[in-house]
Amino acid sequence: MTSDVYLQAETTTGSRADAERLATEMVTRRLAACAQIIGPIRSVYRWNGAVQSDEEYLVRFKTRAAIAERFKRELAELHTYDVPEILLFEIRDGSRSYLDWLSLQTRSQPA
């Protein structure tokens, strides 16, 4: 049993290809154990003084609080948006076997 704090993180992007790129890169870098791509979705937001409406894809990641700052920094660097949505939420509970797997997958040198 580990004492890690687990997080679910999410971002949106303008294309499925970009969502897949972000998901693959963050898992490859071991900054996320996994990522799910959801969409298309419709987003409505204010940008440059006008209300916009666009099709986007939601990418949901699982990660650990211990690497959250690096996760946010590298996701922002990879992202194509000027102001990417990067939100992190604490996972309060989950199956022990899954959380242990999550910990293992987000370590630089897996056991």
N, C-alpha and C positions, 0 to 999 in steps of 0.2 A: 504494500500500500504506500502510495506517495503522498507527500504533503503539498503538492502543487495546487495553485489556483488556476482554474480553467476558464477560458474565455471563448465566446462566440463573437466573431467579427464579421462585418459586412461592408460591402461597397457596391456601387452601381457603375455600369459602364454602357457605352453606346452601341456595342455590337456583341454578338455571341462569340466571334473570333477573339475579341479583346478580353471578354470574360474568361474564355478558355486559356488564353495566354497568361492572364494574371493568376488564375487558379493553378495552372501547371508550374509556373515559376515559383510561387510561394510554397508549394508542396516540395518542389525540387530543392529549394533552399532550406527546407526543414523549419520554416517559419509557421507552417500550418500542417496539421496532420492530414487534413482533407479539406475539400471545398465542394460545395454544391452550387450549381448554376441554375437559376430560376428565371424563367421568362419566355417570351418577352413580357414586360410589365409596362404600364403607362405611368410616367412621372410628370407631375405638375409642380412648377417651382418658379420663383422670381429670379431673373438673371438680367443684369444690365438694365434695370428699371422696367422690365416688361415681364409679364407672366408667360412662361413657356410651357409647352407640353411635348414630350418626346417619348419614344419607345426606348426602353433600357433593359438591361439584364442585371439581376441581383446576384452577387456572388457572396456566399456565406462560408466562412472559414471556421475551423476549430484550432485554437492555439492555447498558449499558457501565458499567464501574467508576467512570468519571469522574462519573457522575450517580447513583451508587448511594445516597448519603445522601438526596438529594432524592426518588429513587424510593421508598425505604422510608418516608420521612416522609409523602409524599402518598398512597401506597397505604394506610398506616395511617389517615390522615384519612378516606379514602373508604370504608374497610371498616366493616362492621356489627358485627363481633365485638369483644368487650371486649379480647381478647388474640389478635389475628390472627397466624396462622402466616405469617411472611414470611422465606423462606430464599433465599439467593443462593449460587450455585455458579459457580466460574470455568470458562469454556469454554477448554479447553487447545488446541484445534485445530478447524479447520473450513474449508469451501471459501472461498477468498479472495473470490470474487465475493459470496457471502452475507454475509461479515463486513464487507465494504466497504458493502454495502447497509444492514446493521444500523447502522453508523456514521452513514451519511447520514440515516437515518430518525430517529435520536435526537439530532440537532443542532437547536437552536432555529431556525436559518435554513438550510434545506437548500440545497445548491449547485445 
